[in-house]
Amino acid sequence: MKKLATFIIFATFCSSALSAAAQGHCRKCEIMNKYNKEHPSNHEYYEDYLKDLKEKGAEGVDPSVEDLPQDVKQIMKQEKVKAKEPIKKS
């Protein structure tokens, strides 16, 4: 009986932990989701974006870095640093 009760408690804990993890987002995702909701894209389809990108260039399609919120600028800065770092072999 003790084993069954322990198993039920363990199963309940695991299922609640998994559901909480599935609902949570990292800070970067929260910031980017909030920014994308506040600034919807002008392009309904990706093909339209690519067409404008080809015609107008990156400056005509993408927002300037100065217009972005500070959190988004920090995320972009970190991604550029990570992209420039060489891969270390062990």
Secondary structure, DSSP 8 states (H G I E B T S, - for coil): -HHHHHHHHHHHHHHHHHHHHHH---HHHHHHHHHHHHS--S-SSHHHHHHHHHHH-HHHHS--GGGS-HHHHHHHHHHHHHHHS-----
